[in-house]
Amino acid sequence: MAVVFEDVTDQPEATPTSTESEPPKTDSITYSDAPIVIPDPSGDVPEECEANAASSSEQVALQELYTAALEVAPAEATQRAVYHCNRAACSLRLARHAEVVTDCSHALELDPTYGKALMRRAAAYEALDDLEHALLDFDKAVELDAGNSAAGAAAARLRPVVEERREKLKDEMLGKLKELGNTVLGKFGMSLDNFKAEKDPATGSYSIKFGQ
């Protein structure tokens, strides 16, 4: 029985199907005992056994199907990006966020403009609390598609959180540097409080002056 795959959506769709009828224009490659059909992107691809199954066991089974497709698909096959992204959709539902990042990164290497891969990777990054990279992906998704309201809303939500974290990290680093500086200068009976930075209004540059 030939199994066909196409890009899946992140919304529930029709019940997964397979077909015994003659498939559209494809390259068919045999894997084990069952042929896996690698669709021609230029042809019409029927609805696939998509990653909207309800149970974890079904998601795992779908992951295995996409893995099998990747094992037999030629390295230059344009559908490889779709297989990686669809497998990532399964992983996302299984909360395997590191796997989502890996698969979506592979998909984006093959197709840098793949919006779904960006969105899924961004969601995984956010789940992993890597908000910097999540924001980068949401911003890139908006750059590719200004009408992507979900990406725009997510970016607007994350931006103030990321900026707050950056400021906190900067303050922590400055505090550590000051502590280190005072430790060194303390050996000479000084501290950073003895040094003042003065800005030159004409040039905008700073000069450091020592005071007792």
C-alpha positions as CSV (number, residue, x, y, z in Angstrom):
1,M,0.0,0.0,0.0
2,A,1.4,3.4,-1.0
3,V,1.5,6.0,1.8
4,V,1.7,9.6,0.7
5,F,2.6,12.7,2.7
6,E,2.0,16.4,2.3
7,D,2.7,19.4,4.5
8,V,0.4,19.4,7.6
9,T,-1.4,22.2,9.2
10,D,-1.5,23.0,12.9
11,Q,-5.3,22.9,12.9
12,P,-7.5,19.7,13.1
13,E,-8.4,18.6,9.6
14,A,-9.9,15.6,8.0
15,T,-9.3,12.1,9.2
16,P,-5.9,10.8,8.0
17,T,-6.3,8.8,4.9
18,S,-4.2,6.6,2.6
19,T,-5.0,5.6,-0.9
20,E,-4.8,2.4,-3.0
21,S,-5.6,4.3,-6.2
22,E,-3.0,5.5,-8.6
23,P,-1.1,8.3,-7.0
24,P,-0.3,11.7,-8.6
25,K,3.0,12.3,-10.3
26,T,5.6,10.9,-7.9
27,D,8.9,9.2,-7.4
28,S,8.2,5.9,-5.7
29,I,11.0,4.4,-3.6
30,T,10.8,1.1,-1.8
31,Y,11.5,0.9,1.9
32,S,11.4,-2.6,3.4
33,D,8.3,-4.4,2.1
34,A,6.1,-1.3,1.6
35,P,6.7,1.5,-1.0
36,I,6.8,5.0,0.3
37,V,5.7,7.6,-2.3
38,I,7.8,10.7,-2.5
39,P,5.4,13.3,-4.0
40,D,6.4,15.6,-6.8
41,P,5.9,19.1,-5.4
42,S,4.6,20.2,-8.8
43,G,1.7,17.8,-8.7
44,D,-1.4,17.7,-6.6
45,V,-0.8,15.7,-3.4
46,P,-3.8,14.0,-1.8
47,E,-4.4,14.5,1.9
48,E,-1.8,12.5,3.9
49,C,-1.8,10.6,7.1
50,E,-1.2,13.9,8.8
51,A,0.0,14.6,12.3
52,N,-3.4,15.4,13.9
53,A,-3.9,12.1,15.6
54,A,-5.2,12.2,19.1
55,S,-3.1,9.6,21.0
56,S,0.6,9.6,21.8
57,S,0.9,6.2,20.3
58,E,-0.5,7.5,17.0
59,Q,1.9,10.4,17.1
60,V,4.8,8.1,17.6
61,A,3.6,5.9,14.7
62,L,3.4,9.0,12.5
63,Q,6.9,10.0,13.5
64,E,8.2,6.7,12.4
65,L,6.5,7.1,9.0
66,Y,8.2,10.5,8.5
67,T,11.5,9.0,9.6
68,A,11.1,6.2,7.1
69,A,10.3,8.8,4.4
70,L,13.5,10.7,5.3
71,E,15.6,7.5,5.1
72,V,14.6,6.8,1.5
73,A,14.1,10.3,0.1
74,P,17.0,11.5,-2.0
75,A,19.2,14.2,-0.4
76,E,18.1,16.7,-3.0
77,A,14.3,15.9,-2.7
78,T,12.4,19.1,-2.0
79,Q,9.9,17.2,0.1
80,R,12.6,16.5,2.8
81,A,11.8,19.9,4.4
82,V,8.2,18.9,4.6
83,Y,9.0,15.5,6.2
84,H,11.2,17.2,8.8
85,C,8.6,19.8,9.6
86,N,5.8,17.3,9.8
87,R,7.8,15.1,12.1
88,A,8.4,18.2,14.2
89,A,4.6,18.7,14.4
90,C,4.4,15.2,16.0
91,S,7.2,16.0,18.4
92,L,5.5,19.2,19.4
93,R,2.4,17.4,20.4
94,L,4.5,14.9,22.4
95,A,6.3,17.8,24.1
96,R,9.6,16.7,22.7
97,H,10.7,20.2,22.2
98,A,14.4,19.6,21.6
99,E,13.5,17.2,18.7
100,V,11.2,19.9,17.3
101,V,14.1,22.4,17.2
102,T,16.3,19.9,15.5
103,D,13.8,18.9,12.8
104,C,12.7,22.4,12.1
105,S,16.3,23.6,11.8
106,H,16.9,20.8,9.2
107,A,13.8,22.0,7.4
108,L,14.9,25.6,7.4
109,E,18.4,24.6,6.1
110,L,16.6,23.1,3.1
111,D,14.0,25.9,2.8
112,P,14.9,29.1,4.7
113,T,11.5,30.6,3.9
114,Y,9.5,27.8,5.4
115,G,7.0,29.6,7.7
116,K,5.6,26.6,9.4
117,A,9.0,25.4,10.4
118,L,9.8,28.8,11.9
119,M,6.5,28.9,13.9
120,R,7.0,25.4,15.2
121,R,10.6,26.0,16.2
122,A,9.6,29.2,17.9
123,A,7.0,27.4,19.9
124,A,9.6,24.8,20.9
125,Y,12.1,27.4,21.9
126,E,9.5,29.2,24.0
127,A,8.6,25.9,25.7
128,L,12.4,25.4,26.4
129,D,12.4,29.0,27.9
130,D,14.9,30.1,25.2
131,L,12.9,33.3,24.6
132,E,15.7,35.1,22.7
133,H,15.6,32.5,19.9
134,A,11.8,32.2,20.0
135,L,11.5,35.9,19.4
136,L,14.0,35.8,16.5
137,D,11.9,33.1,14.8
138,F,8.6,34.9,15.3
139,D,10.2,38.1,14.0
140,K,11.5,36.2,10.9
141,A,8.1,34.7,10.4
142,V,6.5,38.2,10.3
143,E,9.3,39.4,8.0
144,L,8.4,36.5,5.6
145,D,4.7,37.0,5.9
146,A,3.4,40.4,7.2
147,G,-0.1,38.9,7.5
148,N,1.0,36.2,10.0
149,S,-1.0,37.6,12.9
150,A,-0.1,34.7,15.2
151,A,3.7,35.4,14.8
152,G,3.1,39.1,15.2
153,A,1.1,38.6,18.5
154,A,3.7,36.2,19.8
155,A,6.6,38.6,19.0
156,A,4.7,41.5,20.7
157,R,4.1,39.3,23.8
158,L,7.7,38.1,24.1
159,R,9.6,41.3,23.2
160,P,9.1,43.1,26.6
161,V,10.0,39.9,28.5
162,V,13.2,39.4,26.4
163,E,14.2,43.1,26.9
164,E,13.6,42.8,30.7
165,R,15.8,39.7,30.8
166,R,18.5,41.5,28.8
167,E,18.5,44.4,31.3
168,K,18.6,42.0,34.2
169,L,21.5,40.1,32.7
170,K,23.4,43.3,32.0
171,D,22.9,44.5,35.6
172,E,24.1,41.2,36.9
173,M,27.2,41.2,34.6
174,L,28.1,44.8,35.6
175,G,27.7,43.9,39.3
176,K,30.1,41.0,38.9
177,L,32.6,43.1,37.0
178,K,32.4,45.8,39.7
179,E,32.9,43.1,42.4
180,L,35.9,41.8,40.5
181,G,37.3,45.3,40.0
182,N,37.0,46.1,43.7
183,T,38.7,42.9,44.6
184,V,41.7,43.7,42.5
185,L,41.8,47.4,43.4
186,G,41.3,46.6,47.1
187,K,44.8,45.3,47.2
188,F,46.0,48.8,46.4
189,G,43.6,50.5,48.9
190,M,41.2,51.6,46.1
191,S,37.8,50.8,44.7
192,L,35.9,51.5,41.6
193,D,34.2,54.3,43.5
194,N,37.5,56.2,43.2
195,F,37.0,56.3,39.4
196,K,34.5,58.5,37.7
197,A,33.4,58.4,34.0
198,E,32.9,61.9,32.5
199,K,31.3,62.3,29.1
200,D,32.7,64.9,26.7
201,P,29.6,66.7,25.3
202,A,31.4,67.7,22.1
203,T,32.6,64.2,21.1
204,G,30.4,61.9,23.1
205,S,33.4,60.0,24.4
206,Y,34.2,59.2,28.0
207,S,37.2,59.9,30.1
208,I,38.0,58.1,33.4
209,K,39.2,60.3,36.2
210,F,40.6,59.2,39.5
211,G,39.6,60.9,42.7
212,Q,40.4,60.2,46.4
